Structures are given as structure tokens and as C-alpha cells.
Amino acid sequence: MMEIFRILDEMELLLKGTRKVPLTGGKSLVETNRFLDRVDRMRAILPEELQTAKLLLAERERIVHEACTEAENYMEQSKHEAARMVDDNAITRNAMSVAEDIVAKGEEVGQQIRRDAEEYADGLLSHIEFVLRKGLDTVIQGRDQIRQDLTNDEY
């Protein structure tokens, strides 16, 4: 991801460092090959970034699955614990209370893990979306500038 930012910085410096063409209203000449080289490098890097996003989603799914499994384990443990304590009414009431606490804790832990995993994945995907949008905007601006320069050169 840092590589894309570095390339965007290079593209920005390339555009800022261009010479203005007199009598064109502030238009500049851009070394097309150098600019397009940076665009090609970004295209090569973007699939890696998308793969990273896919891996993050897979990791999120794994964490959510683990949380559900852990919650199920808590519930199963509480059922077994309750079954062992059925000997006496007082013990049974106590066991039911403990089982309910364990189930509630298991559900709470599972929900918290799921929430945390989803927030983490959402934050990462939001950041990747921002980077990709910024990169795409820069590429579009660069192509528009090149088209303008080409159009102006024809006249």
C-alpha cells in the first residue's frame, strides 16, 4: 500500500515539475513516458492490494467462525455442567444459574468477537477503498491532462 502512495507522490512531483507552455493559460508539458510508467507500476501493484483485501475478508470470516464455535462450546459446556448437577434441587437451581451465566457469557463473548472482527475488517476495507479511489482519481486526472495536451498539440 505504501508503494502506491510513493508512486502517487512521484506522479504529483512529475506534474508539478513540468514547464508551463507560454500563451496556453498555464498548461504544462508532461513527459508522457515517465507518467505512463508510473501508471503501469500502479496497475501492477493494485492486484496485490486487492489480494490483501480478500485475505482480510477471509481472516474476518475465520474469526467470526471461531467466535461462533467458541460460543457453541460454551453452550455445550453449560449443558453438560447442568446435567451433572441435577442431583439435588438446590444444586439444580445453582447449576441452572451457572449454566445461564455461562451461556450468556458465551453469547456475549461471541457477539463481541464478531463485532470486533467486523469493525476491523470494515476499517481495513474502508482504508483500501480510500487508497484505490485516490489512485483512480489521480490516474483519471493524469489521463485527462494528457488528452488535453494531445488535443492542444493538434492545433
Secondary structure, DSSP 8 states (H G I E B T S, - for coil): -HHHHHHHHHHHHHHHTS-B-TTSSS-B---HHHHHHHHHHHHHHHHHHHHHHHHHHHHHHHHHHHHHHHHHHHHHHHHHHHHHTTTSHHHHHHHHHHHHHHHHHHHHHHHHHHHHHHHHHHHHHHHHHHHHHHHHHHHHHHHHHHHHHHHHHH-
